[in-house]
Amino acid sequence: MKFLTKILAFFLFNTNLLAEDKYDSLVTMIFTGDLTFARAFENSFNRKKFDVFANWSTVGSYDAMMVNLENAVTRSTDSIEKEFVFKMRPELLSILKTAKINLVNCANNHTADFGIEGILETMKYLDSAGIKYVGVGRNFREARKPVILEKNGIKIGFLGYGGVKDFIAMRNRAGTNSRNEKLILEDIIRLRPDVDYVVVNLHWGEELATEPHETQISLAHKMIDNGADLIVGHHPHVLQGIEKYNEKVIAYSLGNFIFGGNSRARESETAVLKVNFSKKYMEVQVIPVYINNWRPELAGGIRANRVIKMIKDRSKIFGESILFQSLGEENE
């Protein structure tokens, strides 16, 4: 089977970069959509243990990876009443560490599936595993607190939003961050002077919708206008378009990554962002990914071209989408 040498979409903040600028210190990160090691994944893993990230090196090297953690991390069996509840066993967090997933967004509609106690357990286990998180906290102030990654002299700040109404963090109650526009913009403006880049994770939109709602586009533009550099969206469980707006990037939905809440997702196609941050520019690559029996790997040939075409087609609604460039073989 032939694989694409590289399929990517990219742009540079500064299009007049000198050649030597490419040799500046970099921080390279991977951003994905939803990851959950819930029941469907766990059933497969329990039947026969396997190396989830055995083939993940095909995407190339990177310093850190961020996912939307679409489940509570708990041993509780006392879930809230809803159709779908997702949790993962705390010991499975070690799998994330093998892939350098050291930062997760917890502001979503499943972190609270086991109530306030489940939220507190999730934070406890993430802390014990050394995995940073945004979008959740023991109170309102803590949930809004950014995570700042500093490496090679580059500072990147992260924020996360998208919890469910009944479990939004309050002054004296643990919970998740809401998508309150006023608070989001306040947080971005506050963080902006302290970092080189601001990255916002948003759990938003309508499930299975292939395009964002106009209110999402409006909010994304306001976030960029107030200092965000990269917006990473998820929740629809499908890929949506990617917009270039004022030389910044908005990925409205990266769909599912490893989505163990549904057995059909064990074999699927998706995409992730691979982002190079330097002091002078940010380079964004769209990497097509194949989930092969729960194991992610670089998609090749027909699969890769199918994913890229889907994102290109779904990006046509925007005034300007990021530049797509395909390199490599056209067939598997």
C-alpha positions as CSV (number, residue, x, y, z in Angstrom):
1,M,0.0,0.0,0.0
2,K,1.4,3.4,-1.0
3,F,1.0,6.3,1.4
4,L,0.9,10.0,0.7
5,T,4.3,11.4,1.5
6,K,2.6,14.4,2.9
7,I,-0.9,15.9,2.6
8,L,-1.2,19.2,4.3
9,A,-2.9,22.6,4.4
10,F,-0.8,25.5,5.5
11,F,-0.3,29.2,5.7
12,L,2.2,31.5,7.4
13,F,1.4,34.6,9.4
14,N,4.2,36.4,7.8
15,T,4.4,35.6,4.1
16,N,7.6,37.5,3.7
17,L,9.7,35.1,5.9
18,L,13.4,34.9,5.1
19,A,14.7,31.4,4.5
20,E,16.6,31.5,7.8
21,D,13.5,32.2,9.7
22,K,12.5,28.5,9.2
23,Y,15.3,27.5,11.4
24,D,14.0,29.5,14.4
25,S,13.2,27.5,17.6
26,L,9.8,25.8,17.2
27,V,7.1,24.2,19.3
28,T,5.2,21.6,17.3
29,M,1.8,20.5,18.5
30,I,-1.0,18.2,17.4
31,F,-4.7,19.2,18.0
32,T,-7.5,16.7,17.6
33,G,-11.3,16.5,18.0
34,D,-13.1,14.2,20.5
35,L,-11.3,11.4,22.3
36,T,-13.1,9.0,24.7
37,F,-12.0,5.6,26.0
38,A,-15.6,4.8,26.9
39,R,-17.4,1.5,26.8
40,A,-17.0,0.5,23.1
41,F,-13.3,1.1,23.2
42,E,-12.9,-0.4,26.6
43,N,-14.7,-3.6,25.5
44,S,-12.2,-4.1,22.7
45,F,-9.3,-3.3,24.9
46,N,-10.4,-5.6,27.7
47,R,-10.8,-8.5,25.2
48,K,-7.2,-8.1,24.1
49,K,-4.8,-5.4,25.2
50,F,-3.2,-3.6,22.3
51,D,-0.9,-0.6,21.7
52,V,-3.3,2.2,20.8
53,F,-0.6,4.5,19.4
54,A,1.6,1.8,17.8
55,N,1.3,3.4,14.3
56,W,1.0,7.1,15.4
57,S,4.6,7.9,14.7
58,T,3.6,8.1,11.0
59,V,2.4,11.6,11.6
60,G,5.9,12.8,12.4
61,S,7.5,14.3,15.5
62,Y,5.9,16.8,17.8
63,D,6.4,18.2,21.3
64,A,2.9,18.0,22.7
65,M,-0.7,17.0,21.8
66,M,-4.0,18.3,22.9
67,V,-7.4,16.5,22.6
68,N,-10.9,17.1,23.7
69,L,-11.4,14.5,26.5
70,E,-15.0,13.5,25.9
71,N,-15.6,11.6,29.2
72,A,-15.3,11.7,32.9
73,V,-12.3,9.9,34.4
74,T,-13.9,8.0,37.3
75,R,-14.6,4.7,38.9
76,S,-18.1,5.8,39.8
77,T,-21.2,3.9,38.6
78,D,-23.6,6.7,39.7
79,S,-24.2,8.5,36.4
80,I,-26.6,11.3,35.8
81,E,-29.8,10.5,33.8
82,K,-29.1,10.9,30.1
83,E,-29.1,8.8,27.0
84,F,-25.3,8.5,26.6
85,V,-22.8,8.6,29.4
86,F,-19.1,8.3,28.9
87,K,-16.3,7.5,31.4
88,M,-12.8,6.0,31.2
89,R,-10.9,4.1,33.8
90,P,-8.1,6.2,35.5
91,E,-5.4,3.7,34.5
92,L,-6.1,4.3,30.8
93,L,-4.7,7.8,31.2
94,S,-1.2,6.2,30.8
95,I,-2.1,5.5,27.2
96,L,-2.5,9.2,26.6
97,K,0.9,9.8,28.0
98,T,2.5,7.5,25.5
99,A,1.3,9.8,22.7
100,K,2.5,13.0,24.5
101,I,-1.1,14.0,25.1
102,N,-0.2,16.2,28.1
103,L,-3.1,18.7,27.7
104,V,-6.8,18.1,27.4
105,N,-10.0,20.2,27.1
106,C,-12.6,19.2,29.6
107,A,-15.3,21.8,28.8
108,N,-17.7,19.5,27.0
109,N,-21.0,17.7,27.5
110,H,-19.6,14.5,29.0
111,T,-17.2,15.5,31.7
112,A,-20.1,15.9,34.0
113,D,-21.8,12.6,33.2
114,F,-21.1,11.4,36.7
115,G,-22.0,14.7,38.4
116,I,-19.9,17.0,40.5
117,E,-18.1,14.1,42.1
118,G,-17.2,12.8,38.7
119,I,-15.8,16.2,37.8
120,L,-13.7,16.3,40.9
121,E,-12.4,12.8,40.3
122,T,-11.5,13.7,36.7
123,M,-9.4,16.6,37.8
124,K,-7.8,14.4,40.6
125,Y,-6.8,11.7,38.2
126,L,-5.6,14.1,35.5
127,D,-3.4,15.9,38.1
128,S,-2.0,12.5,39.3
129,A,-1.1,11.6,35.7
130,G,0.6,14.9,35.0
131,I,-1.9,15.9,32.3
132,K,-2.9,19.6,32.2
133,Y,-6.5,20.6,31.5
134,V,-8.6,23.6,30.6
135,G,-12.3,24.3,30.8
136,V,-13.0,22.7,34.2
137,G,-12.2,23.7,37.8
138,R,-13.2,23.5,41.4
139,N,-14.9,26.8,41.0
140,F,-15.7,29.5,38.5
141,R,-12.3,31.2,38.7
142,E,-10.4,28.0,38.4
143,A,-12.4,26.8,35.4
144,R,-11.5,30.0,33.5
145,K,-7.8,29.7,34.3
146,P,-5.6,29.2,31.2
147,V,-2.8,26.7,30.9
148,I,0.4,28.3,29.6
149,L,3.0,26.0,27.8
150,E,6.5,27.5,27.6
151,K,9.1,25.7,25.5
152,N,12.1,27.0,23.4
153,G,11.3,30.5,24.6
154,I,7.8,30.4,23.1
155,K,4.7,30.8,25.3
156,I,1.4,29.4,24.2
157,G,-1.8,30.0,26.2
158,F,-4.8,27.7,26.1
159,L,-8.4,28.2,27.1
160,G,-11.4,25.9,26.9
161,Y,-15.2,26.4,26.8
162,G,-18.3,24.3,26.2
163,G,-19.9,22.7,29.3
164,V,-23.5,21.8,29.8
165,K,-25.8,24.3,31.6
166,D,-26.6,22.2,34.7
167,F,-22.9,21.8,35.5
168,I,-21.3,25.1,34.8
169,A,-18.7,26.1,37.4
170,M,-19.9,28.6,40.0
171,R,-18.3,30.6,42.7
172,N,-18.4,27.8,45.2
173,R,-19.1,24.8,43.0
174,A,-16.9,22.7,40.6
175,G,-17.9,22.5,37.0
176,T,-17.1,23.4,33.4
177,N,-16.8,26.6,31.4
178,S,-19.8,27.9,29.5
179,R,-19.6,29.5,26.1
180,N,-20.5,32.9,27.4
181,E,-19.2,35.4,24.8
182,K,-18.5,38.1,27.3
183,L,-16.4,35.9,29.5
184,I,-14.5,34.3,26.6
185,L,-13.5,37.6,25.2
186,E,-12.5,38.8,28.7
187,D,-10.3,35.7,29.2
188,I,-8.6,36.1,25.8
189,I,-7.9,39.8,26.3
190,R,-6.5,39.1,29.8
191,L,-4.2,36.3,28.5
192,R,-3.0,38.0,25.3
193,P,-0.2,40.1,26.8
194,D,1.4,37.1,28.7
195,V,1.9,34.8,25.7
196,D,3.0,34.6,22.1
197,Y,-0.1,32.7,21.0
198,V,-3.6,32.2,22.3
199,V,-5.3,28.8,21.4
200,V,-9.0,28.4,22.2
201,N,-10.7,25.0,22.4
202,L,-14.5,25.2,21.8
203,H,-17.0,22.3,22.2
204,W,-19.9,23.7,20.2
205,G,-22.2,23.4,17.2
206,E,-24.8,20.9,16.2
207,E,-24.1,17.2,16.1
208,L,-23.5,15.8,12.6
209,A,-23.8,19.3,11.1
210,T,-21.3,19.8,8.2
211,E,-21.2,23.6,8.6
212,P,-21.0,25.9,11.6
213,H,-24.0,28.1,12.4
214,E,-23.6,31.8,11.6
215,T,-23.5,32.5,15.4
216,Q,-20.4,30.3,15.7
217,I,-18.7,32.1,12.8
218,S,-19.5,35.5,14.4
219,L,-18.2,34.4,17.8
220,A,-15.0,32.9,16.2
221,H,-14.3,36.2,14.4
222,K,-14.8,38.2,17.6
223,M,-12.3,35.9,19.4
224,I,-9.7,36.4,16.7
225,D,-10.4,40.2,16.7
226,N,-9.7,40.2,20.5
227,G,-6.4,38.2,20.3
228,A,-6.9,34.5,19.6
229,D,-4.6,33.0,17.1
230,L,-6.0,29.5,16.7
231,I,-9.5,28.1,17.4
232,V,-10.0,24.4,17.6
233,G,-13.6,23.2,17.6
234,H,-15.3,19.9,18.2
235,H,-18.7,18.3,19.2
236,P,-20.4,17.7,15.8
237,H,-18.5,14.3,15.5
238,V,-17.9,15.2,11.8
239,L,-15.3,17.3,10.1
240,Q,-16.2,20.9,9.1
241,G,-14.4,23.5,7.1
242,I,-11.3,25.5,8.2
243,E,-11.3,29.3,7.8
244,K,-8.4,31.7,7.5
245,Y,-9.6,34.9,9.1
246,N,-7.3,38.0,9.6
247,E,-4.3,35.7,9.1
248,K,-5.5,33.3,11.9
249,V,-7.0,29.9,11.7
250,I,-10.5,28.6,12.8
251,A,-11.0,24.8,12.6
252,Y,-14.8,24.8,13.4
253,S,-14.9,21.0,14.0
254,L,-12.2,18.4,13.9
255,G,-14.8,15.7,14.4
256,N,-13.8,12.5,16.2
257,F,-10.3,11.3,17.0
258,I,-10.5,8.0,18.9
259,F,-14.2,8.0,19.8
260,G,-14.7,4.9,22.0
261,G,-18.3,5.8,22.7
262,N,-19.5,4.2,19.5
263,S,-18.3,0.8,18.1
264,R,-18.7,2.1,14.5
265,A,-15.9,4.6,15.2
266,R,-13.2,1.9,15.5
267,E,-12.7,2.1,11.8
268,S,-13.0,5.7,10.6
269,E,-11.4,8.7,8.8
270,T,-10.7,12.1,10.3
271,A,-8.1,14.8,10.5
272,V,-5.9,16.6,13.0
273,L,-4.0,19.8,13.0
274,K,-0.2,19.8,13.2
275,V,1.0,23.3,14.2
276,N,4.5,24.8,14.3
277,F,4.7,27.8,16.6
278,S,7.8,30.1,16.4
279,K,8.4,33.6,17.6
280,K,7.8,34.9,14.1
281,Y,5.1,32.7,12.5
282,M,2.6,29.9,13.0
283,E,2.3,27.1,10.4
284,V,-0.8,25.0,10.3
285,Q,-0.9,21.6,8.6
286,V,-4.1,19.5,8.1
287,I,-3.1,15.9,8.6
288,P,-5.6,13.2,7.3
289,V,-5.9,10.3,9.8
290,Y,-7.2,6.8,9.6
291,I,-8.5,5.1,12.7
292,N,-7.7,1.5,12.2
293,N,-9.3,-0.8,14.9
294,W,-9.0,2.1,17.4
295,R,-5.4,2.8,16.3
296,P,-4.7,6.2,14.7
297,E,-2.2,6.5,11.9
298,L,-1.5,8.8,8.9
299,A,-4.1,8.2,6.2
300,G,-2.7,7.2,2.8
301,G,-3.8,7.5,-0.8
302,I,-7.5,7.4,-1.4
303,R,-8.4,7.8,2.2
304,A,-6.2,10.9,2.6
305,N,-7.5,12.5,-0.6
306,R,-11.1,11.9,0.5
307,V,-10.5,13.6,3.9
308,I,-8.8,16.6,2.3
309,K,-11.5,17.0,-0.4
310,M,-14.2,16.9,2.3
311,I,-12.5,19.7,4.3
312,K,-11.9,21.7,1.1
313,D,-15.5,21.4,0.1
314,R,-16.8,22.3,3.5
315,S,-14.5,25.3,3.6
316,K,-16.0,26.9,0.5
317,I,-18.6,28.8,2.6
318,F,-15.9,31.0,4.1
319,G,-14.5,34.2,2.6
320,E,-11.0,32.7,2.8
321,S,-10.0,29.2,3.7
322,I,-6.5,28.0,4.4
323,L,-4.4,27.1,1.4
324,F,-4.5,23.4,0.6
325,Q,-1.6,21.7,-1.1
326,S,-1.4,17.9,-1.8
327,L,1.9,16.2,-2.3
328,G,2.6,12.5,-2.9
329,E,0.9,9.5,-4.4
330,E,-2.7,9.5,-5.5
331,N,-3.5,5.9,-4.9
332,E,-3.2,3.2,-2.2
